[in-house]
């Protein structure tokens, strides 16, 4: 039998399928989808903070925002409400309106995020000096025109560029304003950070929280101190003993001479079981425990502590405006940075403004985990209600929790597929 004869029956079998294929749309194309130009590979935002939504046409379900310099991969287009053009798919459960972006032939910006420097901060931050600082719209006319913003003492901005003009150095904020550097003072790097808890290890870490504490050979302060430990110094608690003088902690390794410190001088986290909202040890679900009494934070996977550090929570009593409220909540939005201020409070005793606070994770309405570079009071109450963390720790916890922030995004909200991490304050 010839090859043509052998193939003829196969052709007859394929003809109906081929005919039917001409009557259907291409695979993975829904009836409402819109063809895209072949050259369009990505989308670029037309402005800062372009919104990303979970579903095309549903503006009630925010998913996140785009970074200003991002190029997000373009997967498809769909007609829908609340968009004059068409909805563009830029990822799983991620849609942007074509009115807010421009299609581009550029490749996607892979790995675009907000990198941290050695001190955990994404930018170099500065504070307005004793006389405040004037901020101008343009570099060309900076100092020669009326300021666009008059900053009060202590207000903070990130400086992302510096230029000289007329013998004077000027700095550009991330918002695009220009300020004379002589009117600003730099935020100094702070090296403190918490500790990773090794696998199978006990939660025995603690830190000196007093400015200094004496180390004694026994659990009593009646004997001559052996030495002094200073604030932020790391300790490992091996034993505790209650005496008439108060609680003492042994902080020497078992093969070393005894060394005891007063517990009242130490910030020490306590091991805790997961709240009922967490699925339990079997799944290894990640969650965060904030302990108000010790001013510490512990990150867990299931029942296993994996990281611990000192924090600074709200200085107010429970129920007050400046308290960190007790409770269990999921993280409901994560942002690389956001502004924090009280400029809208008419009855404020003094005003504060901090632009681009980094590594922000809101979990209970306006209460968030975030980095604090403007104080070093970790281990003590200090904040207006948020959980302040050293920058290195805030950056670590930002990577630890869900939802993750995809490349090219400035913020992300949870989805049913990736809920926010549980945070318990107790």
Helices and strands as residue ranges (DSSP letters): H 3-22, E 42-45, E 51-55, E 58-66, E 71-73, E 76-78, E 87-91, E 94-97, G 98-100, E 101-104, E 124-128, E 133-136, E 149-151, E 156-165, E 168-173, E 178-180, G 181-183, E 184-186, E 195-196, E 205-208, E 212-215, E 227-230, E 234-236, E 239-243, E 246-250, E 260-262, G 263-265, E 266-268, E 286-291, E 296-301, E 304-310, E 327-330, E 333-341, E 353-364, E 367-371, E 387-389, H 391-400, E 409-412, E 422-425
